[in-house]
C-alpha cells in the first residue's frame, strides 16, 4: 500500500542531494533529455542510475556508474543488504 504522498515527498527531500552539473554530456542522441540524467549522476557521484528508460538501460553503465532497471536494482542491490 502506498503511503501518504506528503510523507513520501518529505522522505525524498530529506534523502536527496541536489546537484548543479558542470559538465555537458551528449552520449544519448535519440533522447537528449537522457543526457541530463547522466550529467546529474556524474555531478552527484551516484552509485547507481535506476531507470526504466530504454536508452539509458542500453548503455549498461556510464563512467563506471551502473544503470539498472528498478526490478534488477531491487533484486541485485537491495536484496544483498
C-alpha positions in Angstrom: 0.0 0.0 0.0 1.3 3.4 -0.9 1.8 5.8 2.0 0.9 9.4 2.3 2.2 11.4 -0.7 3.3 14.3 1.6 5.4 11.8 3.7 6.9 10.4 0.5 7.9 13.8 -0.8 9.3 14.7 2.6 11.4 11.5 2.7 12.7 12.2 -0.8 13.6 15.7 0.1 15.4 14.5 3.2 17.4 11.9 1.3 18.0 13.9 -2.0 21.2 15.5 -3.0 20.6 18.5 -5.3 23.4 19.0 -7.8 24.3 21.5 -10.4 26.2 19.7 -13.2 29.1 21.5 -14.6 29.8 19.0 -17.4 27.6 18.7 -20.5 27.2 15.2 -21.7 26.0 14.2 -25.2 26.0 10.4 -25.2 22.4 9.6 -25.9 21.5 11.1 -29.3 18.0 9.6 -29.6 16.7 11.3 -26.4 18.7 14.4 -25.4 16.9 14.6 -22.0 18.6 11.4 -21.0 21.9 13.2 -21.1 20.7 15.4 -18.2 20.2 12.2 -16.1 23.8 11.2 -16.9 25.0 14.8 -16.0 23.3 14.7 -12.7 24.5 11.2 -11.9 28.1 12.2 -12.6 27.8 15.5 -10.7 26.3 13.7 -7.7 28.8 10.8 -7.8 25.9 8.4 -8.0 26.4 4.8 -7.1 23.7 3.7 -9.5 21.3 5.1 -12.0 17.9 3.3 -11.6 15.7 3.8 -14.7 13.2 2.1 -16.9 14.4 4.2 -19.8 15.4 2.1 -22.8 18.2 4.5 -24.0 19.8 4.6 -20.6 19.5 0.8 -20.0 21.1 0.2 -23.3 24.2 1.9 -22.1 24.5 -0.5 -19.2 26.8 1.9 -17.3 28.2 5.4 -17.7 31.6 6.5 -16.3 31.5 3.3 -14.1 28.0 4.1 -12.8 25.8 1.0 -13.4 22.5 1.7 -15.0 19.9 -0.8 -13.8 16.1 -1.3 -14.2 14.2 -0.9 -11.0 13.5 -4.6 -10.6 17.1 -5.5 -11.2 18.2 -2.9 -8.7 15.9 -4.3 -6.1 16.9 -7.9 -6.8 20.7 -7.3 -7.1 21.3 -4.5 -4.7 18.6 -4.2 -2.1 18.4 -7.9 -1.6 22.2 -8.1 -0.9 21.8 -5.7 2.1 
